[in-house]
């Protein structure tokens, strides 16, 4: 079960599996993500080593590590906010990240999911920082910075994944 926008609750017995590059770490999400999005901020570009990062927001207690161990690092971003990242302790693949203190939601790196359909971004954020050559899909939601309201992204994701 997970919370959708406007106070709705969506029940689901979906279990999604994922893991790291080397196979030492495996996890199960006991509920589907709340949404998937692509972030084009300079921090996400650097962390992902790519033009943008695809993340799937999930409720805090929905990830079970079934094999291997997570390593954790914490840092402070330009705004002064504190963040954490968790990685496979064997190969260093980024698995998830979030805020410190934890706020009930974290982001799973979309590329670590076995079933990639769940990582389809419904929105692109921080487009003001996007690389010049990138053109976001016209059917995705577009944000120049951080979205103020995640409801439209969550609604679109739930409809696309047929979670409603």
C-alpha positions in Angstrom: 0.0 0.0 0.0 1.2 3.5 -0.6 -0.1 7.0 -0.3 -1.1 8.8 -3.5 -2.0 12.5 -3.9 -5.2 13.9 -2.4 -5.1 11.5 0.5 -5.8 8.4 -1.6 -4.3 5.1 -0.6 -3.4 2.5 -3.3 -3.3 -1.1 -2.3 -0.8 -3.3 -4.0 0.8 -6.7 -3.5 3.4 -5.9 -6.1 7.0 -6.8 -5.1 9.7 -5.4 -7.2 13.3 -6.8 -7.1 16.5 -5.1 -7.9 20.2 -5.1 -7.2 23.7 -3.8 -7.9 26.0 -4.3 -10.8 28.1 -7.1 -9.3 25.1 -9.1 -8.0 26.3 -9.0 -4.3 23.4 -6.9 -3.2 19.8 -7.7 -3.9 16.6 -6.0 -2.6 12.8 -6.2 -2.8 10.4 -3.3 -2.7 7.3 -4.4 -0.9 5.2 -1.7 -2.5 5.5 0.1 -5.9 7.3 3.4 -6.1 5.2 6.6 -5.6 6.6 8.0 -8.8 9.6 8.0 -11.1 11.3 11.2 -12.3 14.5 12.4 -14.0 16.6 15.1 -12.2 18.9 17.3 -14.2 20.5 19.2 -11.3 24.3 19.3 -11.2 24.4 17.1 -8.1 22.4 14.3 -9.7 24.4 14.5 -12.9 27.6 14.1 -10.9 26.3 11.3 -8.7 24.9 9.3 -11.7 27.9 10.0 -14.0 25.4 10.9 -16.7 23.3 13.7 -18.2 20.6 13.2 -15.5 19.5 10.7 -12.9 16.4 8.6 -12.9 15.0 8.0 -9.4 11.9 6.2 -8.0 10.5 7.7 -4.8 9.3 5.1 -2.3 8.1 5.0 1.2 10.9 4.6 3.8 10.1 1.1 5.1 9.4 -0.6 1.7 12.9 -1.8 0.9 14.1 -5.1 2.2 17.8 -6.0 1.6 17.7 -9.7 0.8 21.4 -10.2 0.1 24.6 -8.2 0.7 25.1 -5.0 2.6 24.6 -1.3 2.1 27.3 1.2 2.8 26.3 4.8 3.6 27.7 8.2 3.1 26.3 11.6 4.2 27.0 15.1 3.0 25.8 18.7 2.9 24.5 20.2 -0.3 24.8 23.9 -1.4 21.5 24.8 0.3 22.8 23.5 3.6 20.5 20.4 3.6 21.9 17.1 4.6 21.6 14.1 2.3 22.6 10.4 2.4 23.5 7.9 -0.3 23.6 4.1 0.1 25.6 1.8 -2.1 26.5 -1.8 -2.5 29.4 -2.3 -0.2 31.1 -4.7 -2.7 30.9 -2.7 -6.0 29.7 0.8 -5.1 26.6 0.8 -7.2 24.3 3.6 -5.8 21.1 2.0 -4.7 19.2 4.8 -2.9 19.4 8.2 -1.4 17.4 10.6 0.7 17.4 13.4 3.3 18.9 13.5 6.7 17.0 13.3 9.0 14.9 10.8 7.0 11.5 12.2 6.0 9.6 9.0 5.3 10.5 8.8 1.6 13.7 7.9 -0.2 14.7 7.5 -3.8 15.7 4.3 -5.4 18.0 4.6 -8.5 15.8 3.5 -11.3 18.6 1.6 -13.1 18.8 -0.8 -10.2 15.3 -2.2 -10.7 15.2 -5.5 -12.5 11.9 -4.5 -14.3 12.8 -1.2 -15.9 9.2 -0.3 -16.8 8.9 1.0 -13.2 11.7 3.5 -13.8 9.9 5.4 -16.6 10.1 9.1 -15.6 6.8 11.0 -15.6 8.6 14.3 -14.9 11.9 16.0 -15.6 13.1 18.4 -12.9 15.8 21.0 -12.8 15.5 21.6 -16.5 17.1 25.0 -16.0 20.3 23.0 -15.3 19.9 20.5 -18.0 22.6 20.0 -20.6 22.1 22.1 -23.7 21.6 19.1 -26.0 18.9 17.4 -23.9 15.3 17.7 -25.1 12.8 16.4 -22.5 10.0 14.2 -23.8 7.0 16.4 -24.7 4.5 14.1 -22.8 6.5 14.4 -19.5 5.9 17.0 -16.9 8.6 19.7 -17.0 10.0 21.7 -14.1 12.7 24.3 -14.2 13.7 23.6 -10.6 12.3 21.4 -7.8 8.6 20.6 -8.1 6.5 22.3 -5.4 3.7 19.8 -5.7 4.5 16.1 -6.4 0.7 15.3 -6.7 0.6 15.6 -10.6 3.7 13.4 -11.0 2.3 10.8 -8.6 -1.1 10.8 -10.3 0.5 10.4 -13.7 2.7 7.6 -12.5 -0.1 5.7 -10.8 -2.2 5.9 -14.0 0.6 4.8 -16.2 1.5 1.9 -14.0 -2.2 1.1 -13.5 -2.0 1.3 -9.7 -5.3 3.0 -9.2 
